[in-house]
Amino acid sequence: MNPQDLPNIEPDLFDAPTADKVFAMTPSGHAPRILLLYGSLRERSFSRLVVEESARLLQAMGAETRVYDPRGLPLADAEDASHPKVQELRELAQWSEGMVWCSPERHGAMTGIMKTQIDWIPLALGAVRPTQGKTLAVMQVCGGSQSFNVVNQLRVLGRWMRMVTIPNQSSVPKAFMEFDDTDRMKPSSYYDRIVDVMEELIKFTLLVRDRSDYLTDRYSERKESAEELSKRVNQRSI
């Protein structure tokens, strides 16, 4: 169908996606950059241990990783955004091409520690969107039987942050039984699932990172930008 047959469409701003456009970018050669966040401040935090195990796997797959320590991060809006821990988190969010979020389940939901980290990452920093188009893997640890409450909530937040959340996920029940005395994860189907999730995250990150700008380019935003430009030009001509 010709765009001219669509009366509500601005033809000059309409862009039909094609495979050539999607795959036009030359692939980057640097290691995928992955930021990992965990949701507990306990001395023996199982979400942190899962994240550390995940970071080892990601490094073995060729990624560069950073694990953010949330200790000392203030509650959202309790301090100015110039707070050093907030600045550190935001700089890591901009640096990353993909993220891993892992939280314990507390009262059927993610922890406040986890939510605070996400709340401090804004949708926009000036002209930069720190999370848009970046990949995301979601995981949770449980003190009892397996649950998926937290990963479901994290998926909602990932969508709200305009991230590409991968299909696979991990939920580790009775996490206190899954680690040995050296804090390394024991062999199990839960460990294998984490390997699957990290493998899928790397694949999606390699697929998406060079095409993020194109994949997140939207008709409505092109139209809005064109209207704003027109207003500015018309103002100057008055």
C-alpha positions as CSV (number, residue, x, y, z in Angstrom):
1,M,0.0,0.0,0.0
2,N,1.2,3.5,-0.9
3,P,1.6,5.9,2.1
4,Q,-0.5,8.3,0.1
5,D,-3.4,6.0,0.7
6,L,-3.1,6.7,4.5
7,P,-4.6,10.2,5.1
8,N,-3.3,10.4,8.7
9,I,0.3,9.7,7.7
10,E,3.0,12.3,7.0
11,P,4.5,10.7,3.9
12,D,7.9,12.4,4.3
13,L,8.2,11.0,7.8
14,F,6.9,7.5,7.0
15,D,9.7,4.9,6.8
16,A,9.0,1.3,6.0
17,P,11.6,-0.9,7.7
18,T,13.6,-3.3,5.5
19,A,16.3,-5.9,6.2
20,D,18.8,-3.7,4.4
21,K,18.1,-0.8,6.8
22,V,18.2,-3.0,9.9
23,F,21.5,-4.6,9.0
24,A,23.2,-1.6,7.4
25,M,25.5,-0.9,10.3
26,T,29.0,-2.4,10.5
27,P,29.3,-4.6,13.6
28,S,31.4,-3.2,16.4
29,G,34.5,-5.0,17.4
30,H,34.8,-4.2,21.1
31,A,33.6,-6.6,23.9
32,P,29.9,-6.3,24.8
33,R,29.6,-4.0,27.9
34,I,27.3,-5.4,30.5
35,L,26.2,-3.7,33.8
36,L,25.0,-6.0,36.6
37,L,22.7,-4.9,39.5
38,Y,21.7,-6.8,42.5
39,G,19.1,-6.1,45.2
40,S,20.4,-6.9,48.7
41,L,22.9,-5.4,51.2
42,R,23.3,-8.6,53.3
43,E,26.8,-9.7,54.0
44,R,26.1,-13.0,52.2
45,S,23.7,-11.7,49.6
46,F,22.5,-14.4,47.3
47,S,21.4,-12.0,44.6
48,R,25.0,-10.6,44.6
49,L,26.4,-14.1,44.5
50,V,24.2,-14.9,41.4
51,V,25.4,-11.7,39.8
52,E,29.0,-12.4,40.5
53,E,28.6,-15.9,39.0
54,S,26.8,-14.3,36.0
55,A,29.7,-11.9,35.6
56,R,32.2,-14.7,35.4
57,L,30.1,-16.4,32.7
58,L,29.8,-13.2,30.8
59,Q,33.5,-12.6,30.9
60,A,34.1,-16.2,29.7
61,M,31.8,-15.4,26.8
62,G,33.9,-12.3,25.9
63,A,32.0,-9.5,27.6
64,E,33.3,-6.7,29.7
65,T,31.4,-6.4,33.0
66,R,30.8,-4.0,35.8
67,V,29.0,-4.9,39.0
68,Y,27.4,-1.9,40.8
69,D,27.6,-1.9,44.6
70,P,24.3,-0.3,45.9
71,R,25.7,0.3,49.4
72,G,25.5,4.0,50.2
73,L,23.0,4.8,47.3
74,P,20.3,7.1,48.8
75,L,16.6,6.6,48.3
76,A,15.4,8.2,45.1
77,D,15.0,12.0,45.5
78,A,16.3,11.9,49.1
79,E,19.6,13.5,47.8
80,D,20.5,15.5,44.8
81,A,21.4,13.6,41.6
82,S,25.0,14.9,42.1
83,H,25.5,12.4,44.9
84,P,28.6,10.3,44.0
85,K,26.7,6.9,44.1
86,V,24.0,8.3,41.9
87,Q,26.6,9.6,39.4
88,E,28.5,6.3,39.5
89,L,25.3,4.4,38.7
90,R,24.2,6.8,35.9
91,E,27.7,6.7,34.3
92,L,27.7,2.9,34.3
93,A,24.2,2.9,32.8
94,Q,25.4,5.1,29.9
95,W,28.5,3.0,29.5
96,S,26.6,-0.3,29.2
97,E,25.1,-1.9,26.2
98,G,23.2,-4.5,28.2
99,M,22.2,-5.1,31.8
100,V,21.5,-7.9,34.3
101,W,19.0,-7.2,37.1
102,C,18.8,-9.7,40.0
103,S,16.7,-9.2,43.1
104,P,15.6,-11.3,46.0
105,E,11.9,-11.6,46.5
106,R,10.6,-9.9,49.6
107,H,6.9,-9.8,50.5
108,G,6.1,-11.0,47.0
109,A,8.0,-8.2,45.3
110,M,11.5,-7.0,44.4
111,T,13.4,-5.3,47.2
112,G,13.5,-1.5,47.8
113,I,17.3,-1.7,47.1
114,M,16.6,-3.0,43.6
115,K,13.8,-0.5,42.9
116,T,15.9,2.4,44.2
117,Q,18.7,1.6,41.7
118,I,16.2,1.5,38.8
119,D,14.5,4.7,40.0
120,W,17.8,6.6,39.9
121,I,18.3,5.7,36.3
122,P,16.2,8.3,34.4
123,L,14.5,7.8,31.1
124,A,16.5,10.8,29.7
125,L,19.6,12.7,30.6
126,G,19.4,15.7,28.3
127,A,19.5,14.3,24.8
128,V,20.8,10.9,26.1
129,R,18.5,8.0,27.0
130,P,20.6,5.8,29.3
131,T,18.5,2.6,28.9
132,Q,16.6,2.9,25.6
133,G,17.5,0.1,23.1
134,K,19.8,-1.7,25.5
135,T,19.4,-5.4,26.3
136,L,18.3,-6.7,29.7
137,A,18.3,-10.0,31.5
138,V,16.1,-10.4,34.6
139,M,16.7,-12.9,37.4
140,Q,15.6,-13.4,41.0
141,V,16.5,-15.5,44.1
142,C,14.0,-16.9,46.5
143,G,14.3,-17.9,50.1
144,G,11.7,-20.6,49.7
145,S,9.9,-22.2,46.8
146,Q,10.3,-20.9,43.3
147,S,8.5,-17.8,42.3
148,F,8.4,-15.5,39.3
149,N,6.9,-12.4,40.9
150,V,10.1,-10.4,40.8
151,V,11.2,-11.3,37.2
152,N,7.7,-10.4,36.1
153,Q,7.9,-7.0,37.8
154,L,11.4,-6.4,36.4
155,R,10.1,-7.1,32.9
156,V,7.5,-4.3,33.4
157,L,10.2,-1.9,34.5
158,G,12.5,-3.0,31.6
159,R,9.7,-2.2,29.1
160,W,9.1,1.1,30.8
161,M,12.8,1.9,30.5
162,R,12.5,1.1,26.8
163,M,14.9,-1.8,27.1
164,V,15.0,-5.0,25.0
165,T,14.3,-7.6,27.7
166,I,15.4,-11.1,26.5
167,P,12.9,-13.9,26.6
168,N,14.8,-16.2,28.9
169,Q,15.0,-15.6,32.7
170,S,16.2,-17.2,35.9
171,S,14.5,-17.8,39.3
172,V,16.6,-19.7,41.9
173,P,14.5,-21.2,44.8
174,K,16.0,-21.9,48.2
175,A,19.1,-20.0,47.1
176,F,20.8,-20.7,50.4
177,M,21.2,-24.3,49.3
178,E,22.7,-23.5,45.9
179,F,26.1,-22.1,47.0
180,D,29.1,-23.9,48.6
181,D,31.3,-22.7,51.5
182,T,33.4,-20.6,49.0
183,D,30.3,-18.8,47.8
184,R,30.4,-20.5,44.4
185,M,27.2,-21.8,42.8
186,K,26.9,-25.6,42.9
187,P,26.2,-27.6,39.7
188,S,22.4,-27.8,39.1
189,S,19.7,-27.1,36.6
190,Y,19.4,-23.7,38.1
191,Y,23.1,-23.0,37.3
192,D,22.6,-24.3,33.8
193,R,19.6,-21.9,33.4
194,I,21.8,-19.0,34.4
195,V,24.3,-20.1,31.7
196,D,21.4,-20.1,29.2
197,V,20.3,-16.6,30.2
198,M,23.8,-15.1,30.0
199,E,24.4,-16.8,26.6
200,E,21.1,-15.4,25.3
201,L,21.9,-11.9,26.7
202,I,25.2,-11.8,24.8
203,K,23.6,-13.0,21.6
204,F,20.9,-10.3,21.8
205,T,23.4,-7.6,22.8
206,L,25.5,-8.4,19.7
207,L,22.4,-8.4,17.6
208,V,21.0,-5.1,18.9
209,R,23.8,-2.8,20.1
210,D,24.8,-1.4,16.6
211,R,21.2,-1.1,15.5
212,S,19.8,0.5,18.6
213,D,19.4,3.9,17.2
214,Y,17.5,2.6,14.1
215,L,15.4,0.1,16.1
216,T,14.2,2.9,18.5
217,D,13.6,5.5,15.8
218,R,9.9,6.2,15.9
219,Y,7.4,7.8,13.5
220,S,5.7,9.7,16.3
221,E,9.0,11.2,17.5
222,R,10.1,12.1,14.0
223,K,6.8,13.8,13.5
224,E,7.1,15.7,16.8
225,S,10.6,16.7,16.0
226,A,9.6,18.0,12.6
227,E,6.7,20.0,14.2
228,E,9.1,21.5,16.8
229,L,11.6,22.4,14.0
230,S,8.8,24.1,12.0
231,K,7.8,26.2,15.0
232,R,11.4,27.3,15.6
233,V,11.9,28.2,12.0
234,N,8.6,30.1,11.8
235,Q,9.4,32.0,15.0
236,R,12.7,33.2,13.6
237,S,11.0,34.4,10.4
238,I,8.5,36.6,12.3
